[in-house]
Amino acid sequence: MGLIEKLLSGIQYLLPHHLLSRLVYAFMRIRLAPVKNSQIALIGSMVGVAWEEAKIENISEFETFNDFFTRELKPDARQIDPDPLAFVSPSDGKISQSGRITNDRILQAKGQHYSVRTLLANDPSCVEFTNGFFTTVYLSPRDYHRVHMPLEGHLQRMIHVPGRLFSVAPYTVRQVPNLFARNERVISVFDTTHGPMALVLVGAMLVSSMETVWSGVVTPPRGRKITHGDWSRHDIRLARGAEMGRFNMGSTVILLLPPGAVSAIEHYESGDDVVMGQRLGRLR
């Protein structure tokens, strides 16, 4: 298994990540009904989509495959943990890793760590997360692809970091060093009553677009320079459980909280399933 993982991961270094993602971007937006309906029916069946949770259940009502992929759920499909001091999962998916940040280092996989400073592109909030807490959630193609707030926050900054687009499938995460700090990502830094909070949407191979509710589509277009946006004067305040963004294909979300904010964390093993709104821990 280790040799196969190394081979599959090694091949990715040679692939044209952004070209493949641009092709998928076009593929996901075909409006010809017979084509897009076939796409939705085939892939939805292959990955095991829970159709009964979707607000739209008739595939012909989706304008494109991407509309299906970023589908809205019925109002009662997800419940936010009722404890007002609970911070919750920002998305459906599987726990990749979670726990305490050791100085500047976040656990990526067994034997693999990466830097908070590099992940956040040297944002001033980096020092606040030293010895804090993190949760990494991997979204597979079957999952609900909207991202929500783990707790209430006031948006301060949004940073777009261009980069590679390695797959974020578990086998790649185990094999590619510094994966989450190398891939393209959209970083949102919020001020909360418990200190700063960072939500990092990590792009991946075939993830053709990421967007936020306040700025719309962030990628594409793609650039080569890091862009910093100051949103502190726009008074964008989002409640716990409110939608903050989405992936137009699956990827990974990383939540960072400072050490003084958290009183307890739930115990999760790598690979455990979570749903948006499920308790990840409790605030002080």
C-alpha positions, 0 to 999 in steps of 0.5 A: 500500500505504501509503495502504491501511495508513493507512486500515485502521489509522485505522479501528481508532481508531473500533472498540469494541476491548473489546466486539469482544474480549468477543464473540470470548471468547464465540464461542471458548467455544461447546461445541455440538459441530457449531458448535465442530467447524465452527469448528475445521475451517474456521479450522484449514484457512484458516490452515494449522495443522500438525495433526501437531504437536498432541497432540490431532489429532481436532477432536471431542476439543477441548471448545471452539474456544479449547481448540484454539487453545491446543492442547498440542503433542506432546513432540517437536514443539519442541526447546530449543537444547542450548547451556545459554547460549543464550536462546531464542524464547518462542513460535512466530511471526515476528520483528517486530523485534530488536536493541539498546535505544537508551537508553530506546527500542525499535524498533517499525518503521522510523521508529517507536520507543517507550519501555521505561519506558512499556511496563513501566509504570515498573517499577523494572527499567526502568533495567536494560534501558537499552541492553540487548536486545529481541526482539519476536515476532508470533504469527499465528492459525496459530501455537502460542499458548503462551509459554515461558521464554527462560531460567530465571527466578525470578518477581518481579512481574506487572503488568497494564496496561489499554489499547487493543486495536489489531491487532498485525498488521504493517501496524498496527505500521507505522502506529500510534505507540507501539502496544505501549505503548498496548495492554493487556499483562501484564508478568512480571519475572523474576530470572535468573542474568544479571540481570532479564528481562521478558516482555511479553504484549501484547493485541490486537484480538480477543485475548479473554484472556491467562493465566499458569501461576501466576495463571491468567486475567489478562484478562478481567476488565478494569479501568481501573487498573494492578495490580501483583502481588508474586510474589517470596515465592511461589518460582515458578521456571521452567526454560528452555523451561517454559510461562509463559503463553498467548494465547487468540487471537494477539498479540505477545510482547516479551522484554527483557534487560539489556546485561550479560547478552548476549554475542551475538545471532542475526541476524534480519530482520523477518518471519523465522519462529521457533519456540519454543526456537529460539536468539535469542542467547547469554548471557555 
